[in-house]
Amino acid sequence: MFDQPPAAARTNPERSFTDEVRSLRLGDGEIFRGEGVLAVTKALLQSGVAYVGGYQGAPMSHLVDVLVESQDLLDELGVHLETCTSEASAAALLGASINYPLRGCVTWKSIVGTNVAADALSNLASPGVVGGALIVVGEDYGEGASIIQERSHAFALKSSVWLMDPRPNLPTIVHCVEKGFELSEASNTPVMIELRIRACHVSGEFVAKNNVAPAISRNARLAEPIPQDYARISHPPSTYLQEKLKVDVRLPAAQRFIVEQGLNELLPGEREDLGIIVQGGIANVTLRGLDRLGLGDAFGAVKVPTLVLNVTYPLVPDQIADFCKGKRAVLVVEEGAPDYLEQEIGALLRKRDIGARLHGKDVLPMAGEYTAEVVTEGLLKFFAQTANDIDLSKPMQALETARAGRAEAQRLIGAPLPLRPPGFCTGCPERPVFSAIKLLEREVGKVHISADIGCHAFATLAPFNLGNTILGYGMSLAAAAGVAPVLQKRTISVMGDGGFWHNGLLSGVSSAMFNRGDRVLVVMQNGYTSATGAQFLPSSAGNRRDGENTSDIATTLRAMGVRWLRTIRTYNVSTMLATLREAVTTKEQGLKVIIADGECQLARQRRIRPQLAAALKRGERVIRTRYGIDDAVCTGDHSCIRLSGCPSLTIKPSPDPLRDDPIASVVNSCVGCGLCGEVADAAVLCPSFYKAEIVQNPSRWDRALTRVRTAVIGWLQGKESVAHAR
């Protein structure tokens, strides 16, 4: 079992963005190569951004991560970087641009992050801005998403925040970032740029420019604040005029800028009777579909005129009308529901008496990710209904051939391919907690589990299947408030240390204390926001500037008035089970909190591997712990697997010819956390697990001890052989 590292050792894991940081220094005319997120980061510095803030979350994590490691460069330019504790605090940063000519950018994962930031965004959009305000959101939508399936478009419409959806190539993404600041300043309105997963990770290159130091910055501070202007405060009566300014002044200014700067792209084609209007973010997929149909190529040479909307809100009515005039039919390719663009374009065509027949969700799915195959199939349906003169027989045959190939592969397999849901990493310190909860339920019966956002949400899947609801990041304790009063047994809420600081402290703990809630809370204290790349937390042993602790969860809980508080090492399943049992059955009323303490295993491995490698290089003694299973002792009931779910714990054929059932086995991915043995002990399973220590650079004592052990074992085995012979 792992020893708990000292606080000073629990620093950020060994990660390096050396190449990315170096590329941020490229100057005028040099070629920048990398991913979409990194291109955005470089574009911000080229645009003279004065401050950047964000809350970690894929697919946008690297924007802040790279800037954290670029502190020297930021110091040179005078750019302030704020690593925020929530999306709401990140959005509130943009308040600097309301009164001051400062360009600011904030970032997070959408749509959940935008939900959290909604209050600040409304109060930002109402007074408007004088400095460019950019909100870069990772539009985590589609089959690769980790969140609920919604779109940021609704927030743009609600708050009158302009929405850019750049075509996924690096020059366009960089251009939209630079012009996004200008659009914001030209219309005094915040601008949101949504980067879909495919845009965040698209690779490419663009010609870089010199980084620009902001005129007002940490290196060039203002002597005095600006005078107060009540008209720029989002409070009645100012808000009445601000609403009119949104519609009468800012909207027309934005539409003029979009046209004058050519932010939307028109790809001309020979078929003037047909047209396609597509969101910039899925333009590449649409071009790929046209390529498959022989109606274009992947570089934008299309036979059907295509309007690529790099700005999806606001639309420019004249631009849409001019594109649709004279066409028999127009296809709107809009990913996700509701069909905001299709409805707005349809209303516009009717109002202007333009006779083009509008297609969209009738030939394309209403919901779900628009993959290349989905869009190609939609294009086939569109052209089949509107262009009988286009020969689609070969593309249709190719599509059917591909489908037949998949069907034949499925037939040969003989059964549907098994799903591969996400799961805990090998050695994850959170898995033992859920093993203990499973053992607890064996004693007291089923318990309502209020789950949360984070790695621990994997417990809702097999083999644990623990968790009834997920209501939001840090919301598990609050989500149990309505259930707890109607159940005989206490509810258990689970949240991570990231969720605790994000929302759980106030929405959960403070509310439960105020309302005298009699519930159980388990806080997974693994030291980092692990699911998003192991960023620092307020309770981490250090932050990006020093190695000092900012806050402590246990101390904070005591300050909030929590009396029943236990801190337990997660890998000790028996102790965790006993603590959970006490929390659920004690007659003491009130909130009971268990801090399940265990460092993120991925972070630990990244931290110790360089240390072990260096020790081996110096010739020092190094011990690695591994676990295994005695084939002769294992009974083959696999309870250990059902209770731990470790990826390194699997099955293999029994070497005993008299036993047909497969036995358990520990494979080479084992990191020696000891959970398998702990579970076997806590659940009183078969004693088949053994612990092995691999000693590298052994000492003389190690060698002598090994010789003695080998001799004793050999003698005992010899006696056993003699006994069997008799």
ChimeraX attribute file (.defattr): number of C-alpha atoms within 10 A of each C-alpha:
attribute: neighborCount
match mode: 1-to-1
recipient: residues
	/A:1	15
	/A:2	14
	/A:3	9
	/A:4	12
	/A:5	11
	/A:6	9
	/A:7	14
	/A:8	12
	/A:9	15
	/A:10	21
	/A:11	23
	/A:12	22
	/A:13	20
	/A:14	13
	/A:15	13
	/A:16	11
	/A:17	15
	/A:18	11
	/A:19	10
	/A:20	22
	/A:21	21
	/A:22	11
	/A:23	19
	/A:24	23
	/A:25	18
	/A:26	18
	/A:27	15
	/A:28	11
	/A:29	11
	/A:30	14
	/A:31	14
	/A:32	22
	/A:33	17
	/A:34	18
	/A:35	19
	/A:36	28
	/A:37	28
	/A:38	27
	/A:39	29
	/A:40	23
	/A:41	21
	/A:42	26
	/A:43	24
	/A:44	24
	/A:45	25
	/A:46	24
	/A:47	23
	/A:48	24
	/A:49	30
	/A:50	29
	/A:51	25
	/A:52	26
	/A:53	26
	/A:54	30
	/A:55	26
	/A:56	28
	/A:57	24
	/A:58	22
	/A:59	25
	/A:60	30
	/A:61	20
	/A:62	21
	/A:63	26
	/A:64	26
	/A:65	20
	/A:66	20
	/A:67	23
	/A:68	18
	/A:69	17
	/A:70	19
	/A:71	18
	/A:72	12
	/A:73	17
	/A:74	19
	/A:75	13
	/A:76	11
	/A:77	22
	/A:78	24
	/A:79	24
	/A:80	18
	/A:81	20
	/A:82	17
	/A:83	23
	/A:84	20
	/A:85	19
	/A:86	21
	/A:87	28
	/A:88	22
	/A:89	20
	/A:90	25
	/A:91	31
	/A:92	17
	/A:93	22
	/A:94	27
	/A:95	21
	/A:96	19
	/A:97	25
	/A:98	23
	/A:99	19
	/A:100	15
	/A:101	18
	/A:102	23
	/A:103	29
	/A:104	26
	/A:105	28
	/A:106	28
	/A:107	29
	/A:108	31
	/A:109	24
	/A:110	30
	/A:111	23
	/A:112	21
	/A:113	23
	/A:114	23
	/A:115	15
	/A:116	20
	/A:117	20
	/A:118	18
	/A:119	13
	/A:120	19
	/A:121	24
	/A:122	19
	/A:123	18
	/A:124	27
	/A:125	26
	/A:126	27
	/A:127	26
	/A:128	30
	/A:129	27
	/A:130	21
	/A:131	27
	/A:132	32
	/A:133	35
	/A:134	31
	/A:135	29
	/A:136	25
	/A:137	25
	/A:138	27
	/A:139	29
	/A:140	29
	/A:141	24
	/A:142	20
	/A:143	11
	/A:144	10
	/A:145	15
	/A:146	12
	/A:147	15
	/A:148	12
	/A:149	19
	/A:150	18
	/A:151	20
	/A:152	22
	/A:153	22
	/A:154	14
	/A:155	19
	/A:156	22
	/A:157	14
	/A:158	11
	/A:159	18
	/A:160	24
	/A:161	28
	/A:162	28
	/A:163	25
	/A:164	30
	/A:165	27
	/A:166	31
	/A:167	27
	/A:168	26
	/A:169	22
	/A:170	27
	/A:171	18
	/A:172	16
	/A:173	27
	/A:174	26
	/A:175	14
	/A:176	23
	/A:177	28
	/A:178	21
	/A:179	18
	/A:180	26
	/A:181	24
	/A:182	22
	/A:183	27
	/A:184	27
	/A:185	23
	/A:186	18
	/A:187	24
	/A:188	26
	/A:189	30
	/A:190	33
	/A:191	29
	/A:192	28
	/A:193	24
	/A:194	25
	/A:195	30
	/A:196	26
	/A:197	22
	/A:198	20
	/A:199	25
	/A:200	26
	/A:201	17
	/A:202	16
	/A:203	17
	/A:204	15
	/A:205	15
	/A:206	18
	/A:207	15
	/A:208	23
	/A:209	19
	/A:210	18
	/A:211	21
	/A:212	16
	/A:213	20
	/A:214	22
	/A:215	17
	/A:216	18
	/A:217	19
	/A:218	17
	/A:219	15
	/A:220	12
	/A:221	10
	/A:222	10
	/A:223	6
	/A:224	6
	/A:225	8
	/A:226	9
	/A:227	7
	/A:228	9
	/A:229	8
	/A:230	12
	/A:231	14
	/A:232	17
	/A:233	19
	/A:234	18
	/A:235	14
	/A:236	11
	/A:237	11
	/A:238	15
	/A:239	17
	/A:240	12
	/A:241	13
	/A:242	23
	/A:243	15
	/A:244	12
	/A:245	16
	/A:246	22
	/A:247	12
	/A:248	11
	/A:249	13
	/A:250	19
	/A:251	22
	/A:252	15
	/A:253	19
	/A:254	24
	/A:255	20
	/A:256	15
	/A:257	18
	/A:258	20
	/A:259	13
	/A:260	9
	/A:261	11
	/A:262	11
	/A:263	21
	/A:264	23
	/A:265	14
	/A:266	15
	/A:267	15
	/A:268	16
	/A:269	18
	/A:270	10
	/A:271	14
	/A:272	17
	/A:273	18
	/A:274	24
	/A:275	25
	/A:276	22
	/A:277	24
	/A:278	25
	/A:279	24
	/A:280	26
	/A:281	29
	/A:282	27
	/A:283	25
	/A:284	23
	/A:285	23
	/A:286	29
	/A:287	24
	/A:288	23
	/A:289	25
	/A:290	24
	/A:291	19
	/A:292	19
	/A:293	22
	/A:294	16
	/A:295	17
	/A:296	19
	/A:297	17
	/A:298	16
	/A:299	10
	/A:300	19
	/A:301	17
	/A:302	20
	/A:303	20
	/A:304	20
	/A:305	21
	/A:306	26
	/A:307	23
	/A:308	25
	/A:309	23
	/A:310	26
	/A:311	27
	/A:312	22
	/A:313	23
	/A:314	19
	/A:315	20
	/A:316	18
	/A:317	15
	/A:318	13
	/A:319	14
	/A:320	15
	/A:321	17
	/A:322	10
	/A:323	20
	/A:324	26
	/A:325	18
	/A:326	14
	/A:327	16
	/A:328	17
	/A:329	22
	/A:330	23
	/A:331	25
	/A:332	24
	/A:333	27
	/A:334	24
	/A:335	27
	/A:336	19
	/A:337	15
	/A:338	16
	/A:339	16
	/A:340	17
	/A:341	22
	/A:342	19
	/A:343	13
	/A:344	12
	/A:345	19
	/A:346	17
	/A:347	12
	/A:348	16
	/A:349	19
	/A:350	11
	/A:351	9
	/A:352	12
	/A:353	11
	/A:354	17
	/A:355	14
	/A:356	21
	/A:357	15
	/A:358	20
	/A:359	19
	/A:360	23
	/A:361	20
	/A:362	12
	/A:363	20
	/A:364	23
	/A:365	17
	/A:366	16
	/A:367	16
	/A:368	15
	/A:369	18
	/A:370	22
	/A:371	17
	/A:372	18
	/A:373	15
	/A:374	17
	/A:375	24
	/A:376	25
	/A:377	18
	/A:378	23
	/A:379	22
	/A:380	17
	/A:381	14
	/A:382	19
	/A:383	18
	/A:384	14
	/A:385	12
	/A:386	16
	/A:387	15
	/A:388	9
	/A:389	8
	/A:390	12
	/A:391	13
	/A:392	15
	/A:393	10
	/A:394	12
	/A:395	16
	/A:396	15
	/A:397	11
	/A:398	13
	/A:399	16
	/A:400	12
	/A:401	12
	/A:402	12
	/A:403	12
	/A:404	12
	/A:405	12
	/A:406	12
	/A:407	12
	/A:408	12
	/A:409	11
	/A:410	13
	/A:411	11
	/A:412	9
	/A:413	10
	/A:414	9
	/A:415	8
	/A:416	8
	/A:417	8
	/A:418	6
	/A:419	6
	/A:420	6
	/A:421	8
	/A:422	12
	/A:423	20
	/A:424	18
	/A:425	17
	/A:426	19
	/A:427	25
	/A:428	23
	/A:429	25
	/A:430	27
	/A:431	26
	/A:432	30
	/A:433	27
	/A:434	25
	/A:435	28
	/A:436	28
	/A:437	23
	/A:438	23
	/A:439	21
	/A:440	19
	/A:441	12
	/A:442	11
	/A:443	10
	/A:444	12
	/A:445	10
	/A:446	14
	/A:447	20
	/A:448	18
	/A:449	23
	/A:450	25
	/A:451	30
	/A:452	28
	/A:453	22
	/A:454	21
	/A:455	21
	/A:456	24
	/A:457	21
	/A:458	22
	/A:459	22
	/A:460	19
	/A:461	13
	/A:462	13
	/A:463	18
	/A:464	18
	/A:465	13
	/A:466	22
	/A:467	21
	/A:468	13
	/A:469	17
	/A:470	17
	/A:471	15
	/A:472	20
	/A:473	23
	/A:474	30
	/A:475	27
	/A:476	30
	/A:477	31
	/A:478	23
	/A:479	20
	/A:480	27
	/A:481	19
	/A:482	9
	/A:483	13
	/A:484	18
	/A:485	14
	/A:486	9
	/A:487	11
	/A:488	8
	/A:489	16
	/A:490	20
	/A:491	22
	/A:492	25
	/A:493	26
	/A:494	28
	/A:495	27
	/A:496	31
	/A:497	28
	/A:498	30
	/A:499	24
	/A:500	24
	/A:501	19
	/A:502	24
	/A:503	20
	/A:504	25
	/A:505	21
	/A:506	17
	/A:507	17
	/A:508	21
	/A:509	25
	/A:510	17
	/A:511	16
	/A:512	20
	/A:513	16
	/A:514	10
	/A:515	12
	/A:516	12
	/A:517	20
	/A:518	18
	/A:519	23
	/A:520	24
	/A:521	25
	/A:522	22
	/A:523	23
	/A:524	27
	/A:525	28
	/A:526	27
	/A:527	26
	/A:528	26
	/A:529	22
	/A:530	21
	/A:531	16
	/A:532	17
	/A:533	18
	/A:534	19
	/A:535	25
	/A:536	22
	/A:537	24
	/A:538	19
	/A:539	21
	/A:540	27
	/A:541	23
	/A:542	21
	/A:543	18
	/A:544	15
	/A:545	8
	/A:546	9
	/A:547	16
	/A:548	15
	/A:549	15
	/A:550	12
	/A:551	15
	/A:552	12
	/A:553	18
	/A:554	17
	/A:555	10
	/A:556	12
	/A:557	17
	/A:558	12
	/A:559	10
	/A:560	15
	/A:561	13
	/A:562	18
	/A:563	13
	/A:564	16
	/A:565	16
	/A:566	16
	/A:567	16
	/A:568	18
	/A:569	20
	/A:570	26
	/A:571	29
	/A:572	19
	/A:573	28
	/A:574	19
	/A:575	15
	/A:576	26
	/A:577	22
	/A:578	13
	/A:579	17
	/A:580	25
	/A:581	18
	/A:582	13
	/A:583	24
	/A:584	20
	/A:585	12
	/A:586	10
	/A:587	8
	/A:588	12
	/A:589	12
	/A:590	17
	/A:591	22
	/A:592	23
	/A:593	25
	/A:594	22
	/A:595	22
	/A:596	24
	/A:597	21
	/A:598	23
	/A:599	23
	/A:600	24
	/A:601	20
	/A:602	16
	/A:603	22
	/A:604	19
	/A:605	15
	/A:606	14
	/A:607	18
	/A:608	14
	/A:609	12
	/A:610	12
	/A:611	12
	/A:612	16
	/A:613	13
	/A:614	12
	/A:615	14
	/A:616	14
	/A:617	10
	/A:618	10
	/A:619	12
	/A:620	15
	/A:621	14
	/A:622	15
	/A:623	14
	/A:624	12
	/A:625	16
	/A:626	20
	/A:627	22
	/A:628	21
	/A:629	19
	/A:630	13
	/A:631	18
	/A:632	11
	/A:633	12
	/A:634	19
	/A:635	18
	/A:636	20
	/A:637	14
	/A:638	18
	/A:639	16
	/A:640	25
	/A:641	20
	/A:642	15
	/A:643	23
	/A:644	24
	/A:645	25
	/A:646	24
	/A:647	16
	/A:648	18
	/A:649	23
	/A:650	16
	/A:651	16
	/A:652	14
	/A:653	15
	/A:654	19
	/A:655	12
	/A:656	12
	/A:657	7
	/A:658	7
	/A:659	12
	/A:660	11
	/A:661	14
	/A:662	18
	/A:663	23
	/A:664	26
	/A:665	23
	/A:666	19
	/A:667	16
	/A:668	11
	/A:669	13
	/A:670	18
	/A:671	19
	/A:672	19
	/A:673	20
	/A:674	22
	/A:675	26
	/A:676	28
	/A:677	24
	/A:678	22
	/A:679	24
	/A:680	20
	/A:681	16
	/A:682	19
	/A:683	20
	/A:684	9
	/A:685	18
	/A:686	17
	/A:687	14
	/A:688	16
	/A:689	24
	/A:690	13
	/A:691	13
	/A:692	13
	/A:693	12
	/A:694	11
	/A:695	14
	/A:696	14
	/A:697	16
	/A:698	15
	/A:699	12
	/A:700	9
	/A:701	9
	/A:702	13
	/A:703	12
	/A:704	12
	/A:705	12
	/A:706	12
	/A:707	12
	/A:708	11
	/A:709	12
	/A:710	12
	/A:711	12
	/A:712	12
	/A:713	12
	/A:714	12
	/A:715	12
	/A:716	12
	/A:717	12
	/A:718	12
	/A:719	12
	/A:720	11
	/A:721	11
	/A:722	10
	/A:723	9
	/A:724	8
	/A:725	7
	/A:726	5
